[in-house]
């Protein structure tokens, strides 16, 4: 986890936060990340919370955990897309 944060910090330092966020909010990046978040997020929710869903023991806390679970693939996809776009810009 610390390695990921350090890598993210280096990217922001090299390219600037403004450029990073401009890329992160491009419609193509957002659309791709949302697709991955839905597909991968639903799989993770089924694995991690399937028993609670089937037994009807879904509490407010479980719902919050499910929402956070959906955010993970969104963030990973966005970080990956922006990183690839920045790397492609650096190459001649």
Protein Blocks (a to p, Z undefined) as FASTA:
>chain_A
ZZmmmmmmmmmmmnopklmmmmmmgmklmmmmmmmmmmmmmmmmmmmmmmmmmnopacfk
lmmmmmmmmmmmmmmmmmmmmmmmmmmmmpZZ
